[in-house]
């Protein structure tokens, strides 16, 4: 029985993880949860799973949850809050496996604390490796902690890597759907609306990650993650546009062999792989996780157009630069995407803002999580200043 902490239990990854716990009750048990702001979902999870510990985003939400639990006769669940609460959830002594799925840098401290506590990590939080990857990877190596990727692309690479040694890898290929604008004329990019950008052709995701997919910044973040997870330079991490989203990624070896991972587009599969590693667990027909090869009629692959998707170029540049550049890339993107969704900047204002912030990002490599968070806040302020000065009159 693996005892799990789930950071981001009320989000899509958290819910998918709990679905796996339902399917394999003899293997996986959630005992601590970080639930954020979703009070009703947190209450339902406490009623169903009776975790030992749950953390809410704020003291007020925690107090309300405590009252609701007491009213329902549930007194076995300890309720905590804030970043300190998330750290407790991630480092509870009984926990053996931590699913890191809090969106944004909010999950950073808890994930780092879990690594330092020697927990096995299932990583679904991009920001952890983009903003603080150098620190987290170093801490994981020092403590011999396994970092198992839950992102479908990196999970696919991890699976394919089992076909050879790291020295035998020539390069890896991350597949990208290309988002909704892979064939949109470049001249039309100036008029793209938030409503158009939120229509992803393959995946149903949160708003920020959907916009990041439309700009291909999401794939840029994945390039940085892959460099860190698999100890590769950016030149050995390639992106290929694959509209069918059937091949989740590929690994090319020095002898010319290429291994590809194919599966249904369901996040339960990479989560189950990470939870079961190094085993593979048989799934039942009712789980609908098997792939029917007979439905495969066509697989297309093409090179991404960096003129169409400047965010991908910026991500490669940040990966090469290292230090504070990936932190600034992520922070500026988050601010710019929010401004685009609010109609304050145009679609092309997203890469425009990020590029300007990267140009003014300097200083030594952060040596602690505190310094990472300080650099993150500074880059957010710079992004707001760029938007205020450059796009004050922009409207949609």
Buried (B, 14 or more C-beta within 10 A) or exposed (E): EBBBBBBBBBBBBBBBBBBBBEBBEEBBBBBBBBBBEBBEBBBEBBEEBEBBBBBBBEEEBBEBBBEBBEEEEBEEBBBBBBBEBBBBBBBBEEBBBBBBBBBBBBBBBBBBBBBBBEBBBBBBBBBBBBBBBBBBBEBBEEEEBBBBBBBBBBBBBBBBBEEBEEEEBBBBBBBBBBBBBBEBEEEEBEEBEBEBBBEBBBBEBEEBBBBBBBBBBBBBBBBBBBBBBBEBEBEBBBBBBBBBBBBBBBBBBEEEEEBBBEBEBBBBBBBBBBBBBEEEBEBEEEBEBEBEEEEEEEEEEEEBBBEBBBBBBBBBBBBEBBBBBBBBBBBBBBBBBBBBBEEBBBBBBBBBBBBBBBEEBEEEEBEEBEBBBBBBEBBBEBBBBBBEEBBEEBEB
